[in-house]
Amino acid sequence: MRYVAPLVLLLSAPVSADLLLNYNSFYQRMKKLQQPQYSDITLAFALTGERSGQACKYYGLGLKSDQHDIALDIAGNGEISLPYDEALKDSNAILQVLLADNAEPCQVQFRLRSRMRLATELTLQDAQHYRSQFDLLLDDMAGVSKYWLPDVAGVIAEFADTVTPPQMTSAAAAVTQCSEKRCIIRLSTDLAADTNWQFSQRPLYLLPLIDSATD
């Protein structure tokens, strides 16, 4: 296996003008996550600038249908909180994004990440648990194409501020790379069962580290 750039996005679509998106496409992705085996992960939806990666600038954002008019907000990281609602699906609701004047082009991102609040300590068992859920969901969403999917080789810890390397054993340090606001952890069978990473701050969330196979 060889390392490739960590994949945060499952899908990205450029947006350079006001945007209308069918809610059904979001609903079908959220439906997968209602299964108990995915209880600790989520698929977050974000609207971010193509160049800056910051939250999109807009003057109107909401879900619209003949029966619905629901205003939404964008969080600081660009994520929007979409309701999981069969009535919205059945009414063919539309996600409407009205971009601010002179705003940079935006992109829609589907971000697979951990759901629950994390501790400053990440244990090997927790990291393996998240990797397993990420891998299972990606296979589920890919269907027959799962046989060509790259492996989930580990996890990426994302932080609010620049992070220093955590306290860890030499074996853990050999599979851990920290830079700016993230630590990339490649999980290995050589790690001892009691391996852990003691961070100086809580990770915002964990993301899947994606590998691709070599010939």
C-alpha positions in Angstrom: 0.0 0.0 0.0 1.2 3.6 -0.6 0.2 6.8 1.1 -2.0 9.2 -0.8 -3.4 12.6 0.2 -6.0 12.1 3.0 -9.5 12.2 1.5 -12.0 14.3 3.4 -14.5 14.7 0.6 -16.7 11.9 -0.7 -18.1 14.3 -3.3 -17.4 17.8 -4.3 -19.4 20.0 -6.7 -18.3 23.5 -7.7 -20.7 26.3 -7.2 -20.2 29.7 -8.8 -23.8 31.1 -8.7 -26.9 30.7 -6.7 -27.4 27.0 -6.0 -30.5 24.8 -6.0 -29.9 21.2 -4.8 -32.4 18.4 -4.5 -32.9 17.4 -0.8 -33.4 13.8 -1.8 -29.7 13.3 -2.6 -28.8 14.4 0.9 -31.6 12.3 2.4 -30.5 9.1 0.8 -26.9 9.5 2.1 -28.3 10.3 5.6 -30.5 7.2 5.5 -27.4 4.9 5.4 -26.3 6.4 8.7 -29.5 5.5 10.6 -28.2 2.0 11.0 -26.8 1.1 14.4 -23.4 0.0 13.1 -22.7 3.6 12.2 -23.7 5.1 15.5 -20.4 6.9 16.1 -19.8 8.5 12.6 -21.7 11.0 10.5 -21.7 12.4 7.0 -21.5 16.2 7.4 -22.5 18.6 4.6 -20.5 21.7 4.1 -20.5 24.7 1.8 -17.0 26.1 1.5 -15.1 28.5 -0.8 -13.1 26.8 -3.5 -9.9 28.7 -2.8 -10.1 29.6 0.9 -11.8 26.6 2.3 -13.8 28.9 4.5 -17.6 28.9 5.0 -19.4 30.3 1.9 -20.7 33.8 2.0 -24.5 33.9 1.5 -27.5 36.0 2.0 -30.1 33.2 1.9 -29.9 29.5 2.9 -32.9 27.2 3.5 -35.0 24.2 2.5 -38.0 25.1 0.3 -41.0 23.1 -0.9 -44.7 23.6 -1.3 -45.1 22.7 2.4 -41.8 23.9 3.8 -39.7 27.0 4.2 -36.9 26.2 6.7 -34.1 28.7 7.3 -30.6 27.2 7.8 -27.2 28.5 9.0 -23.6 27.7 8.1 -21.2 27.0 11.0 -17.7 28.4 11.1 -16.3 25.3 9.4 -18.8 25.6 6.6 -21.0 22.7 7.8 -24.8 23.0 7.6 -27.1 21.0 9.8 -29.7 19.3 7.6 -32.7 17.6 9.2 -33.4 14.0 8.4 -37.0 14.2 7.4 -39.1 11.9 5.2 -41.7 14.7 4.7 -39.0 16.9 3.1 -38.1 14.0 0.8 -41.7 13.3 -0.1 -42.4 17.0 -0.9 -39.3 17.1 -3.2 -37.7 19.9 -1.1 -34.9 22.0 -2.5 -31.8 23.2 -0.7 -31.5 26.9 -1.8 -28.2 28.8 -1.4 -28.2 32.4 -2.5 -24.6 33.5 -2.6 -23.5 37.0 -1.5 -22.3 39.5 -4.1 -18.7 39.1 -5.2 -18.3 36.0 -3.1 -15.7 33.4 -4.2 -17.0 30.3 -6.0 -18.2 27.7 -3.5 -18.2 23.9 -3.4 -20.5 21.4 -1.8 -18.7 18.9 0.4 -19.8 15.6 1.9 -17.4 15.0 4.8 -17.3 11.6 6.6 -16.2 12.1 10.2 -16.7 11.1 13.8 -20.0 12.2 15.4 -19.4 12.2 19.2 -17.3 14.6 21.3 -13.7 13.3 21.6 -11.3 13.1 24.5 -7.7 14.4 24.5 -6.6 10.8 24.7 -7.1 8.6 21.7 -6.7 4.8 22.4 -5.7 2.3 19.8 -9.1 0.5 20.4 -11.0 3.8 19.7 -8.9 4.5 16.5 -9.6 0.9 15.2 -13.3 1.2 16.0 -13.6 4.4 14.0 -11.6 3.0 11.1 -13.9 0.0 11.0 -17.0 2.1 10.9 -15.5 4.4 8.2 -14.5 1.3 6.1 -17.9 -0.4 6.5 -19.9 2.7 5.5 -17.7 3.5 2.5 -18.3 -0.1 1.3 -22.0 0.2 2.0 -22.3 3.4 0.0 -20.2 2.1 -2.9 -22.2 -1.0 -3.4 -20.7 -3.3 -6.0 -17.9 -0.8 -6.6 -16.6 -1.5 -3.1 -14.1 -4.1 -4.5 -12.2 -1.2 -6.2 -12.3 1.1 -3.2 -9.0 2.1 -1.6 -8.4 1.0 2.0 -9.1 3.0 5.1 -5.5 2.8 6.5 -6.1 4.8 9.7 -7.6 8.0 11.0 -6.9 11.7 10.8 -7.4 13.8 14.0 -8.5 17.4 13.1 -8.0 20.2 15.6 -9.2 23.8 16.1 -5.7 25.1 16.6 -2.2 24.2 15.5 -1.3 21.0 17.4 2.0 19.7 18.8 2.9 16.0 18.5 1.2 14.0 21.2 2.8 12.0 24.0 3.2 8.5 22.6 5.5 5.5 22.4 8.2 5.3 19.7 6.1 2.7 17.9 3.2 5.1 17.7 5.4 8.0 16.7 6.6 5.9 13.7 3.0 5.9 12.3 2.0 9.4 13.3 2.6 12.7 11.4 1.4 16.0 12.9 1.3 19.2 10.9 -0.6 22.4 11.5 -4.2 21.4 12.6 -4.1 17.7 12.0 -2.4 14.5 13.0 -2.4 11.6 10.5 -2.3 8.2 12.2 -1.6 5.1 10.1 -2.8 2.1 12.1 -0.4 -0.9 12.1 -0.6 -4.4 13.4 2.7 -3.8 15.1 1.2 -1.4 17.6 0.7 -2.7 21.2 -2.8 -3.1 22.5 -2.3 -0.4 25.1 -1.0 2.2 22.6 -2.5 5.7 23.0 -2.0 9.2 21.8 -2.2 12.0 24.5 -3.0 15.2 22.7 -2.7 18.7 24.1 -6.2 19.6 23.0 -9.4 17.7 22.1 -9.7 16.7 18.4 -12.7 18.3 16.7 -13.3 15.1 14.9 -11.7 12.1 13.3 -11.6 11.6 9.5 -10.7 8.4 7.5 -7.2 8.1 6.2 -7.5 6.6 2.7 -4.9 4.5 1.0 -4.7 3.2 -2.6 -3.1 0.0 -3.7 0.1 -0.3 -5.6 0.6 -2.7 -8.4 
